Amino acid sequence: MAISSEDKQKVKSLVILGKKQGYLTQDDILAVFPEIEDNLQLLEYIIASIQDDEIEIIEPREDDGSEFEGKKGKMTFEEKIKILKQIKSHVSTDPIRAYLQEIGRIPLLSAEEEVILAQRFEKGTEEMHALIEKFAKENKHPAYVKAWERIKKEEDRHIEVEKAKQRIVEKDRRFTTKVIREGVEAKHLLTTANLRLVVSIAKNYLKRGLDLLDLIQEGNLGLMKAVEKFEYRKGFKFSTYATWWIRQAITRAIADQARTIRVPVHMIETINKLSKVSSQLASKLGRKPTLKEIAKAMDLTPKKVQEIIKIAQKPQSLETPIGEDGENSLIDIIPDEYTASPQELATFSFLKKQINEILDGLSDRERKVIELRFGLRDGVTRTLEEVGHEFNVTRERIRQIEAKALKRMKSEEVAQALKDYLD
């Protein structure tokens, strides 16, 4: 999908801002492109444009506490790999402190070392795809054929895949298996080396409906996706690229899981921005900001801000305890708009009795026609044709009977009896 001229103009404005500040933050980018995490092609274009002008993108701090201090001093690549292999995988049931202490041992990789691992992963992936293609062609096994069709659909954009397909015929199968193993291991190592980045980002999303371990788990899924999609040839720093995949995974999880009523991801970001702006204005003004002040700060209309505030409100359980003793629930004090009051029930009962007395003055046929036409029996009104079928006569005959009955019911005496119910 091509980048629109409007988006290119917005990127130019970001570059101008970056040159003025000397740097850009992720919030700067999100302010211009609030839905950028759903358009990673545009994101790559933005990062490339910013890097071309040598503007630094400030990322979240990876080291924000002694509980996960990284290894200090110079280490060789082999030493880092050895430590990364020793890091154990954790599931969401593990205590949070134990997890943070474990990943605190993780050494940080240099940009060159990240590229080495990315190359190993790419090579292993290519060899695996080529091997699957070879088996699909030789054996025609449905599982291999289906797997290869999925790979072609997803991976045809990688030029190197074609070269790998040709090499597979010339290579020994044992060598291919070794390359694949190294590729899988490289993905694991590159993922493990950036677990601290996930934690630093996840901490920014606390108190939004998911606990820290759930946020970390979702962020780790985004990190693994970033490893798979990372294109080192474009010169991106992996952590810069991965940050957006991690954020995307976390914000989508919050949108999908944290709220009773699902809110789109881009609206979650807007709600967060509104909350941040409101807090900043409150600190600056020394009071709660007005709707107009928030709207001005966000460059929105007051009506739009009001809509965002309404969307941000979370549902309240009707079973929520109220009062000092907590014996009553919220449902006990909410009026039921659909249940008639005792006064309305009494009035309706008298009206029904009055109408029945008026209908008693009609013939049996006239009464039944009126009851069917106006739904006085079951609340369901009938057409002239439907009532005609009931009596086995034409709709015109039913219209005549109805007109005659209504004329008899419009006497002054009847009108006086029903007058009080019309107020």
C-alpha positions in Angstrom: 0.0 0.0 0.0 1.5 3.4 -1.1 2.0 6.2 1.4 -0.5 9.0 0.8 0.7 12.5 0.1 -1.2 13.6 3.2 0.8 11.2 5.4 4.1 12.3 3.7 3.3 15.9 4.6 2.6 14.9 8.2 6.0 13.1 8.3 7.7 16.2 7.1 6.1 18.1 9.9 7.5 15.5 12.3 11.0 15.9 10.9 10.7 19.7 11.3 9.7 19.2 14.9 12.6 16.7 15.5 15.1 19.2 14.1 13.8 21.9 16.3 13.8 19.7 19.5 16.9 17.8 18.5 15.0 14.5 19.1 11.5 13.0 18.8 9.6 10.9 21.4 7.1 8.1 20.7 4.4 10.4 22.0 5.4 13.0 19.3 4.8 10.4 16.6 1.5 9.2 18.2 0.2 12.7 18.4 0.4 13.0 14.6 -0.4 9.3 13.8 -2.6 8.0 16.7 -3.3 4.7 14.7 0.3 4.1 13.5 0.5 0.8 15.3 -2.1 -0.6 12.8 0.0 0.6 9.8 3.5 -0.8 10.2 4.4 0.0 6.6 3.8 3.7 7.3 5.7 3.3 10.6 8.8 2.0 8.7 8.5 4.9 6.4 8.4 7.3 9.3 11.4 5.7 11.1 13.4 5.7 7.8 12.6 9.4 7.2 13.6 10.4 10.7 16.8 8.4 10.6 17.7 9.9 7.2 17.7 13.3 8.9 19.8 11.9 11.8 17.0 12.6 14.4 17.1 10.4 17.5 13.9 8.7 18.6 13.9 8.6 22.4 12.7 5.2 23.6 11.4 3.9 27.0 14.1 3.3 29.5 15.0 -0.3 29.7 16.7 0.0 33.0 14.3 1.5 35.6 15.1 -0.2 38.8 17.7 -2.2 40.7 15.5 -5.3 40.6 16.5 -5.8 37.0 20.0 -4.3 36.5 21.8 -5.4 33.4 25.3 -6.8 33.2 27.8 -4.0 33.4 31.1 -3.8 31.6 32.2 -5.2 28.2 31.3 -8.7 27.3 32.0 -10.7 24.2 29.1 -11.8 22.0 29.7 -15.5 23.0 29.5 -14.6 26.7 26.2 -12.8 26.1 24.8 -15.8 24.2 25.8 -18.1 27.0 23.9 -16.0 29.6 20.9 -15.6 27.3 20.7 -19.4 26.9 20.5 -19.8 30.7 17.5 -17.5 31.1 14.4 -19.6 31.8 11.0 -19.0 30.3 8.3 -17.9 32.7 4.6 -18.2 32.5 2.1 -15.7 33.9 1.6 -17.7 37.2 5.2 -17.0 38.3 5.7 -14.3 40.9 6.5 -11.0 39.3 9.6 -10.3 41.4 11.1 -13.6 40.5 10.5 -12.8 36.8 12.1 -9.4 37.1 15.1 -10.7 39.0 15.6 -13.4 36.3 15.5 -11.0 33.3 17.7 -8.6 35.3 20.6 -10.9 34.4 20.0 -10.4 30.7 22.9 -8.6 28.9 22.1 -5.9 26.3 23.0 -6.6 22.7 24.7 -4.1 20.5 23.1 -3.2 17.1 25.7 -5.3 15.3 25.0 -8.4 17.5 21.2 -8.0 16.9 21.9 -8.0 13.2 24.0 -11.3 13.5 21.0 -13.0 15.3 18.5 -11.6 12.8 20.6 -13.0 9.9 20.8 -16.4 11.6 17.0 -16.4 12.1 16.4 -15.3 8.5 18.7 -18.0 7.1 17.1 -20.7 9.3 13.6 -19.6 8.2 14.5 -19.6 4.5 16.0 -23.1 4.8 12.9 -24.4 6.6 10.6 -22.9 3.9 12.8 -24.4 1.2 12.7 -27.8 2.9 9.0 -27.8 3.2 8.6 -26.8 -0.4 10.9 -29.7 -1.5 8.9 -32.2 0.5 5.7 -30.8 -0.9 6.9 -31.2 -4.5 8.4 -34.7 -3.9 5.8 -36.3 -1.7 2.7 -34.3 -2.6 1.6 -34.8 1.1 -1.4 -32.6 1.8 0.2 -31.3 5.1 3.4 -30.2 3.3 1.4 -28.7 0.3 -0.9 -26.7 2.6 2.1 -25.5 4.7 4.0 -24.3 1.6 0.9 -22.5 0.2 0.6 -20.6 3.5 4.3 -19.7 3.4 4.2 -18.5 -0.2 1.2 -16.3 0.5 2.9 -14.8 3.6 6.6 -14.7 2.6 6.8 -14.0 -1.2 8.0 -10.5 -0.5 11.4 -11.8 0.7 13.7 -12.0 -2.3 16.2 -14.3 -0.5 13.6 -17.1 -0.4 14.2 -17.9 -4.1 17.9 -18.3 -3.5 17.3 -20.6 -0.6 15.0 -22.8 -2.7 17.8 -23.3 -5.2 20.5 -24.0 -2.5 18.4 -26.7 -0.8 19.0 -29.2 -3.6 22.8 -28.8 -3.3 23.0 -29.0 0.5 23.1 -31.9 2.8 19.9 -32.5 4.8 21.9 -32.7 8.0 23.4 -29.2 7.4 19.9 -27.9 6.6 18.6 -29.2 10.0 21.5 -27.5 11.7 20.8 -24.2 10.0 17.1 -24.4 11.0 18.1 -25.2 14.6 20.4 -22.2 14.7 17.6 -20.0 13.2 15.1 -21.1 15.9 17.7 -20.5 18.6 18.6 -17.0 17.2 14.9 -16.1 17.4 14.8 -17.2 21.0 18.0 -15.3 21.9 16.9 -12.1 20.2 13.5 -12.3 22.0 15.1 -13.0 25.4 17.6 -10.2 25.0 14.7 -7.7 24.8 12.5 -9.0 27.6 13.4 -6.0 29.7 12.2 -3.7 27.0 8.8 -5.3 27.2 8.7 -4.8 31.0 9.6 -1.1 30.7 6.8 -0.6 28.2 4.2 -2.7 30.0 4.7 -0.6 33.2 3.3 2.4 31.4 0.0 0.6 30.9 -0.8 -0.3 34.5 -4.2 0.4 36.0 -6.0 0.0 32.7 -7.7 -3.3 33.4 -4.9 -5.8 33.1 -2.2 -6.7 35.7 1.5 -6.4 35.0 2.1 -10.1 34.3 -0.8 -10.1 31.7 0.6 -6.9 30.1 4.1 -8.5 30.0 2.7 -11.7 28.4 0.9 -9.7 25.7 4.0 -7.6 25.2 6.2 -10.7 24.8 3.9 -11.9 22.0 4.4 -8.6 20.2 8.1 -8.9 20.7 8.2 -12.3 19.1 6.2 -10.9 16.1 8.8 -8.0 15.9 11.6 -10.6 15.7 9.8 -12.4 12.8 9.1 -9.1 10.9 12.4 -7.3 11.6 14.2 -6.3 8.4 17.8 -5.5 9.5 18.8 -4.4 6.0 16.8 -1.2 6.4 19.1 -0.1 9.2 16.5 0.2 11.9 17.6 -0.3 15.5 15.7 -3.4 16.7 14.5 -1.9 19.9 13.0 1.1 18.1 11.2 -1.3 15.7 10.1 -3.7 18.4 8.7 -1.0 20.6 5.8 -0.5 18.3 5.0 -4.2 18.0 5.0 -4.5 21.8 2.8 -1.4 22.2 0.4 -2.7 19.5 0.1 -6.1 21.3 -0.5 -4.5 24.7 -3.0 -1.8 23.5 -5.0 -4.4 21.6 -5.1 -6.7 24.6 -6.4 -3.9 26.8 -9.0 -3.0 24.2 -10.1 -6.6 23.8 -9.9 -7.9 27.4 -9.9 -5.1 29.9 -13.2 -3.5 29.1 -16.7 -4.9 29.3 -17.6 -2.9 26.2 -14.9 -3.2 23.6 -13.3 0.1 22.6 -11.2 0.5 19.4 -7.4 0.6 19.9 -7.0 4.1 18.5 -9.7 5.3 20.9 -7.9 3.8 23.8 -4.9 5.9 22.9 -7.1 9.0 22.6 -8.6 8.3 26.0 -5.1 7.9 27.5 -4.0 11.2 25.9 -7.1 13.0 27.3 -6.3 11.7 30.8 -2.7 12.9 30.5 -3.7 16.3 29.2 -6.3 16.7 32.0 -3.7 15.9 34.7 -1.2 18.3 33.2 -3.8 21.1 33.1 -5.0 20.4 36.7 -1.4 20.7 37.9 -0.8 23.9 35.9 -4.2 25.6 36.8 -4.5 24.3 40.4 -8.1 23.2 39.7 -10.0 20.8 37.5 -9.9 22.0 33.9 -13.0 22.8 32.0 -14.2 21.0 28.9 -13.2 24.0 26.7 -9.7 24.1 28.2 -9.1 20.4 27.5 -10.5 20.7 24.0 -8.2 23.6 23.3 -5.1 21.7 24.6 -6.0 18.7 22.5 -7.0 20.7 19.4 -10.5 19.2 19.4 -14.0 20.6 19.8 -15.7 20.5 23.2 -18.3 18.2 21.8 -15.7 15.7 20.7 -14.0 15.8 24.1 -17.4 15.1 25.7 -17.9 12.1 23.5 -14.4 10.7 24.4 -15.2 11.2 28.1 -18.5 9.3 27.7 -16.7 6.4 25.9 -14.1 6.3 28.6 -16.6 5.7 31.3 -16.6 2.1 32.5 -19.8 0.1 33.2 -20.7 -0.1 36.9 -22.1 -3.4 38.3 -25.7 -3.2 39.5 -24.6 -5.5 42.4 -22.1 -2.9 43.7 -22.6 -2.6 47.5 -23.7 0.9 48.7 -24.1 2.5 52.2 -21.9 2.1 55.2 -23.0 -1.4 56.0 -22.9 -2.5 52.4 -26.2 -4.4 52.8 -27.9 -2.7 49.8 -26.9 -2.8 46.2 -26.8 -0.1 43.5 -29.8 -1.8 41.8 -31.9 -1.0 44.9 -31.9 2.7 44.2 -32.2 2.8 40.4 -35.7 3.5 39.2 -37.2 1.1 36.8 -38.5 3.2 33.9 -40.3 0.3 32.3 -42.4 -0.7 35.3 -45.6 1.2 35.9 -46.1 3.0 39.2 -49.0 1.9 41.5 -50.9 5.1 40.5 -50.5 4.3 36.8 -51.6 0.7 37.4 -54.8 1.9 39.2 -55.5 4.4 36.4 -55.1 1.8 33.7 -57.4 -0.6 35.6 -60.1 2.0 35.7 -59.6 3.0 32.1 -59.9 -0.7 31.0 -63.1 -1.1 33.0 -64.5 2.1 31.4 -63.7 1.0 27.9 -65.4 -2.4 28.5 -68.5 -0.7 29.7 -68.5 1.4 26.5 -68.0 -1.7 24.3 -70.9 -3.3 26.0 -73.1 -0.8 24.1 -72.1 -2.3 20.8 -73.3 -5.4 19.0 -71.1 -8.5 19.3 -69.8 -8.2 15.8 -69.0 -4.5 16.2 -67.3 -5.1 19.6 -65.1 -7.9 18.1 -64.1 -5.7 15.1 -63.1 -2.8 17.3 -61.1 -5.2 19.7 -59.2 -6.7 16.8 -58.6 -3.5 14.9 -57.2 -1.7 18.0 -55.5 -4.6 19.7 -57.7 -4.4 22.8 -57.5 -8.1 23.5 -53.9 -9.0 23.1 -52.2 -5.7 22.2 -51.8 -6.7 18.5 -53.6 -4.5 16.0 -55.0 -6.0 12.8 -55.4 -4.6 9.3 -58.9 -4.4 7.6 -57.9 -7.4 5.5 -56.9 -9.5 8.5 -60.1 -8.8 10.3 -62.0 -9.5 7.1 -60.5 -13.0 6.9 -61.6 -13.5 10.5 -65.2 -12.8 9.6 -65.0 -14.2 6.1 -66.1 -10.8 4.5 -64.4 -8.1 2.4 -62.1 -5.4 3.9 -64.6 -2.8 2.8 -67.3 -4.5 4.8 -65.1 -4.4 7.9 -64.3 -0.7 7.3 -68.1 0.0 7.3 -68.7 -1.9 10.5 -65.7 -0.1 12.2 -67.0 3.3 11.1 -70.5 2.6 12.4 -69.1 1.4 15.8 -66.8 4.4 16.2 -69.7 6.7 15.4 -71.8 5.2 18.2 -68.9 5.5 20.6 -68.4 9.2 19.9 -71.5 10.3 21.7 -71.2 13.1 24.3 -71.8 10.7 27.2 -68.9 8.5 26.1 -66.6 11.5 25.5 -67.3 12.8 29.0 -66.5 9.4 30.6 -63.1 9.2 28.9 -62.1 12.9 29.2 -60.3 12.5 32.5 -57.9 9.9 31.0 -56.7 12.2 28.2 -55.0 14.7 30.6 
